[in-house]
Amino acid sequence: MTWTPTLQDDADTVSGRLLSALRRDIAEGRLSPGTRLPPHRDLAHRLGIGIGTVTSVYGEAARQGLPT
C-alpha cells in the first residue's frame, strides 16, 4: 500500500496540511504504526509539492513521536 494523503484546508501552510493529514490518517487507522512512509521524492511528486516540505514534515513527525 502506498500512502497518498488528502491535504485539507485545515492549516495555513502546505507543511501544516501534510502533518495534519499524517496525524489524521494515523488516528483513523489508514496508517498503522510501523508502516513505511513513501520516499520523500515520490510523495512530493505525487502531491505536487517540494521535497523539502516532505522532508520537513517527516522530521517533525519523528520529533513529535508519531507512530510511523
Secondary structure, 3 states (H helix, E strand, C coil): CCCCCCCCCCCCCHHHHHHHHHHHHHHCCCCCCCCCCCCHHHHHHHHCCCHHHHHHHHHHHHHCCCCC
